[in-house]
Amino acid sequence: MKRINIKVAFISLSTLLLLGSCDKALEETPYSFISPDQLGDSKEAAQLWVNGVKGTFNNGHFFAYAIFNRVYDVDSDDASGPNWAFAATGAGNFQENTDIRAYWNDLFTLVSRSNFAVSKVEKMTTIDEGSKNNALGELNFYRAWAYFTLVRAFGQVPLYKKSVSEGADANPPKSSVAEIYAFIIECLKLSETQLYSRSNSNYKAGTLSQEAAKTMLAKVYLNMASGALSGATLTVNGGPQGIMNARKAPTTLTINKSVVAGHESFNAAEYFKLARDKAKEVIDVADNINVGLFSTWNEVWQKGNRGNKEHLWMMYAVSGSENFGNFLTYHYSGIEGTNGARVQSGGGFYGLSEHWYELFETNDQRIRDGVVHKWLNYRGEPQWYPRKEVGNTSLGYDPAYRYSDDDGHIALVTKFYDVADRTVFRTDAAYPWLRYAETLLIFAEADNEVNGPTQDAINALNAVRQRSNASITSLGDFNKQSLRSYVIEERRRELAAEGSRSWDLRRWGIYLQVMNGIGTVDANGIVKSRQSRHLLFPIPITEINGNKNIKENNPGW
């Protein structure tokens, strides 16, 4: 990408109106354009600026072309499926990868649009202070999240604190990791004070709130702390997966973590405490402000519950829309055919390995209801997954269903399956950027590092586990190292296919050891071996060629 000079010279009216709340998504075709000067100075105008920025997630390559979730999710030990679907990012082929190039471009587009919108909303004078601050809080959240996503993936990147149209250098050099995190924290500290709390009568269901900003800030602190921690060990379930028809059970790997490049100057103890305290701010008020866990795992993914309680931040879509629909259902669970087959008549390419499935207890709802066990293939033949559940009538098994040991029989999640129309490729599946379950897991991880193991950490962990019918854990079963490892494995279970696993491995400095512990390939033949250069994505060549102040690529690229 040659340096982004996006000034939002005109904005599609339908984009501006898109997704004002979780229950209202525009269904019209774009029909007109308005210039920034025509928006005016009002509560409605401020919201139009916010909605225009939010439209970035549905346009471009974020979700409209099913690119963002691939880069975000498939480069991990757990992700698996047909080899062809993992041939690029999922196999470590990062150089000149069109998905990674789009990832870079669209994240900087989000930064550019957020900065420009901030400059316009800040100048509004007749709008009421609450509406103005709420709009600014949302915009500050988006640019913080964009840079958080960029710094984890690319390390040092150009830092734009304001819009190019407002005087920012169009070709800045790369900033240090510490400088980028400082800006992320600055934006999120603004956001958590500017956004409405869910307790505020002006808060609109399905939009960002103070509680979302606080959880995101806690997540940033946690990322900084875990990356900076030295001398710690983690135990991970993984190792060689074998090959088809000769699969191997997972083994335990005990790994001495590395300090993540760029995190050397951070005080791990300080940032773990900041992460714990910030997550606790949300936990302490949750019961009084419509924040908390849903009672059952299934409720989390029901269409009618979107934007409530646990859903701190979600990306919404429009069923059947070429502009605002997405492929999440198609890719992660498969879609129904006209014959009413439950799933995978088409799609179902991105799933999870058998090693991941083995992490769960037998009655855990995250595999009982959260994994696709039966479907009809494109020929209408009944299929079954996994082999170990063959004969399990409580899951609906009957002898007509067939398990085949091939790359089409993988753990497909049902998280994106309750949609308006299961037969279309582009559905209204909602992407869960941030859930209250993660707030609890952030607290558990950070509290353990501060004082652990503690009963408070165990209580937060158990709240997530019990909701899914998993057995509770006891404080007496853990020391600090074993609880650290257990929380990371619980994140692996709870947040599967939500863009968490790859970044957890990286922030803890165990990515290379876990990936290479599998061997050259996983059981489905996907290349999992990695080198040190894979710790960061390469900066797109178009960016290096277009920005005279970026002299070299990331190490090894």
C-alpha positions as CSV (number, residue, x, y, z in Angstrom):
1,M,0.0,0.0,0.0
2,K,1.4,3.4,-0.9
3,R,1.0,5.7,2.0
4,I,-2.7,6.1,2.9
5,N,-3.9,9.5,2.1
6,I,-7.6,8.7,2.6
7,K,-9.4,11.9,3.6
8,V,-13.0,10.6,3.3
9,A,-13.7,13.0,0.6
10,F,-17.1,11.5,0.2
11,I,-19.0,8.8,2.2
12,S,-21.6,6.4,1.0
13,L,-24.9,7.3,2.7
14,S,-25.7,3.6,3.2
15,T,-22.3,3.1,4.9
16,L,-22.9,6.0,7.2
17,L,-26.2,4.6,8.2
18,L,-25.0,1.1,8.6
19,L,-25.2,-0.6,12.0
20,G,-26.3,2.1,14.3
21,S,-27.3,-0.6,16.7
22,C,-27.4,-4.4,16.8
23,D,-31.0,-4.7,15.7
24,K,-30.8,-2.2,12.8
25,A,-28.8,-2.9,9.8
26,L,-29.2,-1.1,6.5
27,E,-30.7,-3.2,3.8
28,E,-30.8,-0.6,1.0
29,T,-28.4,-0.5,-1.9
30,P,-26.1,2.6,-1.7
31,Y,-27.7,5.4,-3.6
32,S,-26.1,8.7,-2.8
33,F,-23.0,10.3,-1.5
34,I,-22.5,13.2,0.8
35,S,-19.4,15.3,1.5
36,P,-18.0,15.8,5.0
37,D,-19.1,19.5,5.0
38,Q,-22.7,18.5,4.4
39,L,-22.9,16.4,7.6
40,G,-23.3,19.4,9.8
41,D,-22.9,19.8,13.6
42,S,-25.3,17.6,15.6
43,K,-25.8,14.4,17.5
44,E,-27.0,12.8,14.3
45,A,-23.9,14.0,12.4
46,A,-21.5,12.7,15.0
47,Q,-23.2,9.3,14.8
48,L,-23.0,9.3,11.0
49,W,-19.2,9.8,11.3
50,V,-19.0,6.9,13.7
51,N,-21.1,4.7,11.5
52,G,-19.0,5.6,8.4
53,V,-16.0,4.4,10.3
54,K,-17.7,1.2,11.4
55,G,-18.6,0.5,7.8
56,T,-14.9,-0.3,7.3
57,F,-15.4,-3.7,8.9
58,N,-18.0,-4.8,6.3
59,N,-16.4,-3.2,3.3
60,G,-13.0,-3.7,1.8
61,H,-11.3,-6.9,2.9
62,F,-12.2,-7.2,6.6
63,F,-15.2,-9.5,6.2
64,A,-16.7,-8.7,2.9
65,Y,-14.2,-11.0,1.2
66,A,-13.5,-13.3,4.1
67,I,-9.9,-12.1,4.4
68,F,-9.6,-10.7,7.9
69,N,-10.7,-13.8,9.8
70,R,-8.2,-15.9,7.9
71,V,-5.2,-13.8,8.9
72,Y,-6.6,-13.4,12.4
73,D,-7.3,-17.0,13.1
74,V,-5.7,-19.7,11.0
75,D,-2.0,-19.5,11.9
76,S,-2.2,-21.6,15.0
77,D,-1.6,-25.1,16.3
78,D,-5.4,-25.8,16.6
79,A,-6.6,-24.5,13.2
80,S,-7.0,-27.2,10.6
81,G,-8.9,-28.3,7.6
82,P,-8.4,-29.0,3.9
83,N,-4.8,-28.3,2.9
84,W,-5.8,-26.0,0.0
85,A,-7.6,-23.7,2.4
86,F,-4.5,-23.2,4.5
87,A,-2.0,-22.9,1.7
88,A,-1.1,-19.2,2.5
89,T,-1.3,-17.8,6.0
90,G,-2.2,-21.1,7.6
91,A,0.9,-22.7,6.2
92,G,3.3,-19.9,7.1
93,N,3.5,-18.5,3.6
94,F,3.4,-14.9,4.6
95,Q,5.6,-13.2,1.9
96,E,3.6,-11.3,-0.7
97,N,0.5,-12.9,0.8
98,T,-2.6,-11.0,-0.5
99,D,-4.5,-11.6,2.7
100,I,-1.8,-10.1,4.8
101,R,-1.4,-7.2,2.5
102,A,-5.2,-6.5,2.7
103,Y,-4.9,-6.9,6.5
104,W,-2.3,-4.1,6.6
105,N,-4.2,-1.9,4.2
106,D,-7.6,-2.2,5.9
107,L,-6.3,-1.6,9.4
108,F,-4.6,1.6,8.2
109,T,-7.8,2.5,6.4
110,L,-9.6,2.1,9.8
111,V,-6.9,4.3,11.5
112,S,-7.2,7.0,8.7
113,R,-10.9,7.1,8.8
114,S,-11.0,7.2,12.6
115,N,-8.5,10.0,12.8
116,F,-10.4,12.0,10.2
117,A,-13.7,11.5,11.9
118,V,-12.1,12.5,15.3
119,S,-10.9,15.8,13.7
120,K,-14.5,16.5,12.5
121,V,-16.4,15.6,15.7
122,E,-13.9,17.4,17.9
123,K,-14.8,20.7,16.1
124,M,-18.5,20.3,16.7
125,T,-19.8,23.0,19.0
126,T,-23.6,22.8,19.1
127,I,-23.8,19.0,19.9
128,D,-24.5,18.0,23.5
129,E,-21.4,17.0,25.4
130,G,-22.5,13.5,26.2
131,S,-23.2,12.6,22.5
132,K,-20.0,14.2,21.4
133,N,-17.9,12.4,23.9
134,N,-19.6,9.0,23.2
135,A,-18.9,9.4,19.5
136,L,-15.2,10.3,20.2
137,G,-15.0,7.4,22.6
138,E,-16.0,5.0,19.9
139,L,-13.6,6.5,17.4
140,N,-10.8,6.4,19.9
141,F,-11.6,2.7,20.6
142,Y,-11.4,1.9,16.9
143,R,-8.0,3.5,16.3
144,A,-6.6,1.9,19.5
145,W,-7.8,-1.5,18.4
146,A,-6.4,-1.1,14.9
147,Y,-3.0,-0.3,16.3
148,F,-3.2,-3.1,18.8
149,T,-3.9,-5.5,16.0
150,L,-1.1,-4.0,13.9
151,V,1.6,-4.0,16.6
152,R,0.9,-7.6,17.5
153,A,1.1,-8.7,13.8
154,F,3.9,-6.4,12.4
155,G,5.7,-5.0,15.4
156,Q,7.0,-1.5,14.6
157,V,4.7,0.3,12.2
158,P,4.1,3.9,11.1
159,L,2.2,5.8,13.8
160,Y,-0.5,8.3,12.8
161,K,-1.9,10.2,15.7
162,K,-4.0,12.5,13.5
163,S,-5.3,12.6,10.0
164,V,-3.0,13.4,7.0
165,S,-5.6,16.0,6.1
166,E,-4.9,17.6,9.5
167,G,-1.2,17.9,8.9
168,A,0.2,14.4,9.7
169,D,3.3,13.3,7.7
170,A,2.1,11.1,4.8
171,N,5.3,9.0,5.0
172,P,6.3,8.6,8.7
173,P,9.0,6.1,9.7
174,K,8.2,3.1,11.9
175,S,7.6,3.9,15.5
176,S,8.8,1.6,18.3
177,V,6.6,-1.0,19.9
178,A,6.6,1.0,23.1
179,E,5.5,4.2,21.4
180,I,2.7,2.4,19.7
181,Y,1.5,0.9,22.9
182,A,1.6,4.3,24.6
183,F,-0.7,5.6,21.9
184,I,-3.1,2.6,22.2
185,I,-3.3,3.2,26.0
186,E,-3.8,6.9,25.5
187,C,-6.7,6.3,23.1
188,L,-8.3,3.6,25.3
189,K,-8.0,5.8,28.5
190,L,-9.9,8.5,26.6
191,S,-12.4,5.9,25.3
192,E,-13.3,4.5,28.7
193,T,-14.2,7.9,30.0
194,Q,-15.9,9.2,26.9
195,L,-18.2,6.2,26.1
196,Y,-21.5,5.8,27.8
197,S,-21.7,3.0,30.4
198,R,-24.3,0.4,29.9
199,S,-25.9,1.9,33.0
200,N,-26.5,5.2,31.2
201,S,-30.0,5.7,29.9
202,N,-28.4,7.1,26.7
203,Y,-26.5,3.9,26.0
204,K,-27.7,2.2,22.8
205,A,-27.8,-1.6,22.9
206,G,-25.3,-3.3,20.6
207,T,-22.8,-0.4,20.6
208,L,-19.5,0.1,22.4
209,S,-19.6,1.0,26.1
210,Q,-17.2,2.0,28.9
211,E,-17.1,-1.7,29.9
212,A,-15.9,-2.7,26.4
213,A,-13.2,0.0,26.5
214,K,-12.1,-1.1,30.0
215,T,-11.9,-4.8,28.9
216,M,-10.0,-3.9,25.8
217,L,-7.5,-1.8,27.9
218,A,-7.1,-4.8,30.3
219,K,-6.4,-7.0,27.3
220,V,-3.7,-4.5,26.0
221,Y,-2.1,-4.5,29.5
222,L,-2.2,-8.3,29.6
223,N,-0.6,-8.5,26.2
224,M,2.2,-6.1,27.3
225,A,2.8,-8.0,30.6
226,S,2.9,-11.5,29.2
227,G,5.2,-10.5,26.4
228,A,7.6,-8.9,28.9
229,L,7.6,-11.7,31.5
230,S,10.9,-13.6,31.6
231,G,11.9,-16.8,33.3
232,A,8.4,-18.3,33.2
233,T,7.2,-21.7,32.0
234,L,4.0,-22.9,30.5
235,T,2.6,-26.4,29.8
236,V,0.7,-26.9,26.6
237,N,-1.2,-29.9,25.3
238,G,0.0,-30.5,21.7
239,G,2.9,-32.3,20.0
240,P,2.8,-34.4,16.9
241,Q,-0.6,-35.1,15.5
242,G,0.3,-38.1,13.4
243,I,-1.3,-38.6,10.0
244,M,-4.7,-39.6,8.7
245,N,-5.7,-43.1,9.8
246,A,-2.8,-43.0,12.3
247,R,-3.5,-40.0,14.4
248,K,-1.7,-39.4,17.7
249,A,-3.1,-38.3,21.0
250,P,-1.8,-35.0,22.4
251,T,1.2,-34.9,24.6
252,T,2.2,-32.2,27.1
253,L,4.9,-29.7,26.2
254,T,6.6,-27.7,29.0
255,I,8.1,-24.6,27.5
256,N,10.4,-21.8,28.8
257,K,8.8,-18.7,27.4
258,S,10.7,-16.0,25.5
259,V,10.4,-12.3,26.0
260,V,8.6,-10.9,23.0
261,A,10.6,-8.5,20.8
262,G,9.8,-4.9,21.7
263,H,8.4,-5.7,25.1
264,E,11.8,-5.7,26.9
265,S,11.2,-2.2,28.5
266,F,7.8,-3.1,29.9
267,N,7.5,-4.0,33.6
268,A,5.6,-7.3,33.5
269,A,4.5,-7.1,37.2
270,E,3.2,-3.5,36.8
271,Y,1.2,-4.4,33.7
272,F,-0.3,-7.6,35.1
273,K,-1.6,-5.5,38.0
274,L,-3.0,-2.9,35.6
275,A,-4.7,-5.7,33.6
276,R,-6.2,-7.3,36.7
277,D,-7.4,-4.0,38.2
278,K,-9.0,-2.9,34.9
279,A,-10.8,-6.2,34.4
280,K,-12.0,-6.1,38.0
281,E,-13.6,-2.7,37.4
282,V,-15.9,-4.4,34.9
283,I,-16.5,-7.5,37.0
284,D,-17.4,-5.4,40.1
285,V,-20.3,-3.6,38.3
286,A,-21.3,-6.3,35.9
287,D,-24.4,-7.5,37.7
288,N,-26.0,-4.0,37.8
289,I,-25.4,-2.9,34.1
290,N,-26.6,-5.7,31.8
291,V,-23.1,-7.2,31.6
292,G,-22.3,-10.8,32.5
293,L,-22.3,-14.3,31.2
294,F,-25.3,-15.8,29.6
295,S,-26.7,-18.7,31.7
296,T,-25.9,-21.3,29.1
297,W,-23.3,-21.6,26.3
298,N,-26.0,-21.9,23.7
299,E,-27.5,-18.6,24.6
300,V,-24.2,-16.8,23.7
301,W,-24.7,-17.7,20.1
302,Q,-28.4,-17.2,19.7
303,K,-29.3,-14.5,17.2
304,G,-31.8,-12.9,19.5
305,N,-29.2,-12.3,22.2
306,R,-26.7,-10.3,20.1
307,G,-25.5,-7.1,21.7
308,N,-26.6,-8.1,25.2
309,K,-24.8,-9.1,28.4
310,E,-21.8,-10.9,27.3
311,H,-21.4,-9.2,24.0
312,L,-19.2,-6.3,24.7
313,W,-18.2,-5.7,21.1
314,M,-19.6,-7.5,18.0
315,M,-19.4,-6.9,14.3
316,Y,-22.9,-7.1,12.7
317,A,-23.8,-8.0,9.1
318,V,-26.8,-8.2,6.7
319,S,-28.0,-11.6,5.4
320,G,-27.7,-12.1,1.7
321,S,-26.0,-8.7,1.1
322,E,-23.1,-8.5,-1.3
323,N,-22.0,-5.3,0.5
324,F,-22.6,-6.2,4.2
325,G,-22.9,-9.9,4.4
326,N,-20.1,-12.2,5.4
327,F,-18.8,-15.8,4.9
328,L,-18.4,-16.8,8.5
329,T,-21.2,-19.4,8.5
330,Y,-20.1,-20.8,5.2
331,H,-16.4,-21.1,6.2
332,Y,-16.7,-22.2,9.8
333,S,-19.7,-24.5,9.9
334,G,-21.1,-24.9,6.4
335,I,-24.4,-23.8,5.1
336,E,-27.7,-25.7,4.5
337,G,-28.8,-26.9,1.2
338,T,-32.4,-26.6,0.0
339,N,-32.9,-30.2,1.2
340,G,-32.5,-29.0,4.8
341,A,-29.2,-30.7,5.6
342,R,-28.1,-29.3,8.9
343,V,-24.7,-28.1,7.9
344,Q,-21.8,-28.4,5.5
345,S,-23.7,-29.0,2.3
346,G,-21.3,-26.2,1.3
347,G,-18.3,-24.8,3.1
348,G,-16.9,-25.8,6.4
349,F,-13.3,-25.3,5.5
350,Y,-11.9,-23.8,8.6
351,G,-12.0,-26.0,11.7
352,L,-10.1,-27.2,14.6
353,S,-7.9,-30.2,15.2
354,E,-8.6,-33.4,17.0
355,H,-6.0,-32.3,19.6
356,W,-8.2,-29.3,20.3
357,Y,-11.3,-31.5,20.7
358,E,-9.4,-33.6,23.2
359,L,-9.0,-30.6,25.5
360,F,-12.6,-30.9,26.7
361,E,-14.4,-33.0,29.2
362,T,-17.1,-35.3,27.9
363,N,-20.1,-33.2,28.8
364,D,-18.6,-29.8,28.1
365,Q,-21.3,-27.9,26.0
366,R,-18.5,-26.3,24.0
367,I,-18.1,-29.6,22.2
368,R,-21.5,-31.2,22.9
369,D,-23.4,-28.3,21.2
370,G,-20.5,-26.2,20.0
371,V,-19.1,-28.6,17.4
372,V,-20.9,-29.9,14.3
373,H,-21.3,-33.7,14.7
374,K,-23.4,-34.6,11.7
375,W,-24.2,-33.2,8.3
376,L,-24.8,-34.2,4.7
377,N,-22.0,-33.8,2.2
378,Y,-22.5,-32.4,-1.3
379,R,-23.8,-35.8,-2.4
380,G,-26.3,-35.9,0.4
381,E,-24.5,-38.6,2.3
382,P,-24.7,-38.5,6.1
383,Q,-21.4,-37.6,7.7
384,W,-20.1,-37.8,11.3
385,Y,-17.4,-36.2,13.5
386,P,-15.4,-37.3,15.5
387,R,-14.3,-40.9,15.5
388,K,-14.4,-41.1,19.3
389,E,-18.1,-40.1,19.3
390,V,-19.2,-42.8,16.8
391,G,-22.1,-44.6,18.4
392,N,-23.0,-41.7,20.8
393,T,-26.7,-41.6,20.5
394,S,-27.0,-38.7,22.9
395,L,-25.5,-36.6,20.0
396,G,-28.0,-38.0,17.5
397,Y,-25.7,-40.6,16.1
398,D,-27.2,-43.4,14.0
399,P,-25.5,-46.0,11.8
400,A,-26.3,-44.1,8.7
401,Y,-23.7,-41.5,9.6
402,R,-20.2,-42.2,8.4
403,Y,-16.9,-41.0,9.8
404,S,-14.0,-40.7,7.3
405,D,-10.5,-40.0,8.4
406,D,-9.9,-37.1,6.0
407,D,-9.4,-33.4,6.0
408,G,-13.1,-32.7,5.6
409,H,-13.9,-34.3,9.0
410,I,-12.7,-31.6,11.4
411,A,-14.1,-29.9,14.5
412,L,-16.4,-27.2,12.9
413,V,-17.8,-24.7,15.4
414,T,-21.5,-23.7,15.6
415,K,-20.8,-20.2,16.8
416,F,-21.8,-18.6,13.5
417,Y,-24.7,-20.8,12.6
418,D,-27.8,-19.1,14.1
419,V,-28.4,-16.7,11.3
420,A,-31.4,-15.4,9.3
421,D,-31.0,-17.7,6.4
422,R,-28.8,-20.8,6.5
423,T,-28.9,-21.4,2.8
424,V,-27.1,-18.3,1.6
425,F,-23.3,-17.8,1.3
426,R,-23.3,-14.3,2.8
427,T,-25.1,-14.4,6.1
428,D,-25.7,-12.0,9.0
429,A,-23.4,-14.0,11.4
430,A,-22.0,-11.7,14.1
431,Y,-18.3,-11.7,14.8
432,P,-17.6,-11.6,18.6
433,W,-14.6,-9.2,18.9
434,L,-14.9,-9.0,22.7
435,R,-17.0,-11.0,25.2
436,Y,-17.4,-10.8,29.0
437,A,-16.1,-14.4,29.2
438,E,-12.7,-12.9,28.1
439,T,-13.0,-10.2,30.8
440,L,-13.1,-13.0,33.4
441,L,-10.2,-14.9,31.8
442,I,-8.1,-11.8,31.6
443,F,-8.7,-11.2,35.3
444,A,-7.9,-14.9,36.2
445,E,-4.7,-14.8,34.2
446,A,-3.5,-11.4,35.6
447,D,-4.5,-12.1,39.2
448,N,-2.6,-15.3,39.2
449,E,0.5,-13.5,38.0
450,V,0.1,-10.8,40.7
451,N,-0.6,-13.0,43.7
452,G,-1.3,-16.4,42.4
453,P,-2.7,-18.8,42.6
454,T,-5.7,-17.1,44.2
455,Q,-9.3,-18.0,44.9
456,D,-10.5,-15.0,43.0
457,A,-8.7,-16.2,39.9
458,I,-10.2,-19.7,40.3
459,N,-13.7,-18.2,40.8
460,A,-13.4,-16.2,37.6
461,L,-12.2,-19.3,35.7
462,N,-14.9,-21.4,37.1
463,A,-17.6,-19.0,36.1
464,V,-16.7,-19.6,32.5
465,R,-16.3,-23.3,32.9
466,Q,-19.5,-24.0,34.9
467,R,-21.6,-22.1,32.3
468,S,-20.5,-24.8,29.8
469,N,-21.1,-27.7,32.1
470,A,-17.4,-28.3,32.7
471,S,-16.3,-29.3,36.2
472,I,-15.0,-26.7,38.6
473,T,-11.4,-26.4,39.5
474,S,-10.0,-26.1,43.0
475,L,-7.4,-23.7,44.3
476,G,-5.5,-26.6,45.9
477,D,-4.9,-28.2,42.5
478,F,-2.6,-25.4,41.3
479,N,0.6,-23.5,41.8
480,K,1.3,-20.3,39.8
481,Q,2.8,-22.1,36.8
482,S,0.1,-24.7,36.5
483,L,-2.7,-22.2,36.9
484,R,-1.0,-19.9,34.3
485,S,-1.0,-22.9,31.9
486,Y,-4.6,-23.8,32.7
487,V,-6.0,-20.4,32.0
488,I,-4.2,-20.3,28.6
489,E,-5.8,-23.6,27.8
490,E,-9.1,-22.4,28.9
491,R,-8.8,-19.4,26.6
492,R,-8.1,-22.0,23.9
493,R,-11.3,-23.8,24.7
494,E,-13.6,-20.8,25.2
495,L,-12.4,-18.5,22.5
496,A,-11.8,-21.0,19.7
497,A,-12.3,-19.5,16.2
498,E,-12.5,-16.0,17.6
499,G,-9.1,-14.8,16.7
500,S,-7.4,-15.6,20.0
501,R,-5.1,-18.6,19.8
502,S,-2.4,-17.4,17.4
503,W,-2.0,-14.2,19.4
504,D,-1.9,-15.9,22.7
505,L,1.0,-18.1,21.5
506,R,2.8,-15.0,20.3
507,R,2.2,-12.8,23.4
508,W,3.5,-15.5,25.7
509,G,6.6,-16.1,23.6
510,I,5.8,-19.8,22.9
511,Y,4.6,-19.6,19.3
512,L,7.7,-21.3,17.7
513,Q,7.9,-24.0,20.3
514,V,4.2,-25.0,20.1
515,M,4.0,-24.8,16.3
516,N,7.3,-26.8,15.8
517,G,6.2,-29.2,18.4
518,I,3.6,-30.5,16.0
519,G,6.3,-31.4,13.5
520,T,6.5,-30.4,9.9
521,V,2.8,-30.9,9.2
522,D,-0.4,-31.6,11.1
523,A,-2.6,-34.6,10.7
524,N,-4.2,-33.1,7.6
525,G,-0.9,-32.2,5.9
526,I,-0.9,-28.5,6.7
527,V,2.6,-27.1,7.2
528,K,3.0,-26.1,10.8
529,S,6.8,-25.7,11.1
530,R,7.9,-22.1,11.7
531,Q,11.1,-20.1,11.8
532,S,11.9,-17.0,13.8
533,R,10.8,-14.7,11.0
534,H,7.3,-16.0,11.4
535,L,7.0,-14.2,14.7
536,L,6.0,-11.1,12.7
537,F,4.2,-10.7,9.4
538,P,6.2,-9.1,6.6
539,I,5.4,-5.4,5.8
540,P,3.9,-5.4,2.3
541,I,6.4,-4.5,-0.4
542,T,4.0,-1.9,-1.8
543,E,4.3,-0.1,1.6
544,I,8.1,-0.2,1.6
545,N,8.2,1.0,-2.0
546,G,5.7,3.8,-1.3
547,N,7.1,5.1,2.0
548,K,10.6,6.4,1.7
549,N,11.1,6.4,5.4
550,I,10.6,2.6,5.8
551,K,14.1,1.3,4.9
552,E,13.7,-2.4,5.5
553,N,11.3,-5.2,6.2
554,N,10.8,-7.2,9.3
555,P,13.6,-9.6,10.2
556,G,13.9,-12.5,7.8
557,W,11.5,-11.1,5.2
